Amino acid sequence: MPDESWDHGFARSLAIFLSGEGIHSIGEKGEQIVDDNFYLIFNAHYEGLEFVLPKKKKYGRVWEKVIDTDLDGGDTPNETYTAGSGVQIAGRAIQVYRCIE
């Protein structure tokens, strides 16, 4: 990637889908370990950006924002979004979404 590509704001952002069914560890009783699905958004750019939550329903139909580093100290986001919704993230912030359906 050439150096000038880093001048684009979107080049300083990243989203990651973490599947709760993708855990390869086995529990103490030999059971498969399963967790919720999560979607993490990282924005290192100084300006806010818009991301789109996963559109395919197999990843999740309803997402709850559980962490937003742009909020004041003890505030919790408490917002839900449907699959394929656009979400705004502030500059230099992190957001975490948990699949609830």
Stockholm file with secondary structure:
# STOCKHOLM 1.0

chainA/1-101         MPDESWDHGFARSLAIFLSGEGIHSIGEKGEQIVDDNFYLIFNAHYEGLEFVLPKKKKYGRVWEKVIDTDLDGGDTPNETYTAGSGVQIAGRAIQVYRCIE
#=GR chainA/1-101 SS CCGGGGGSGGGGEEEEEECTTCCCCBCTTSCBCCCCCEEEEEECSSSCEEEECCCSGGGCSEEEEEEETTSCTTCCCCEEEETTCEEEECTTEEEEEEECC
#=GC SS_cons         CCGGGGGSGGGGEEEEEECTTCCCCBCTTSCBCCCCCEEEEEECSSSCEEEECCCSGGGCSEEEEEEETTSCTTCCCCEEEETTCEEEECTTEEEEEEECC
//
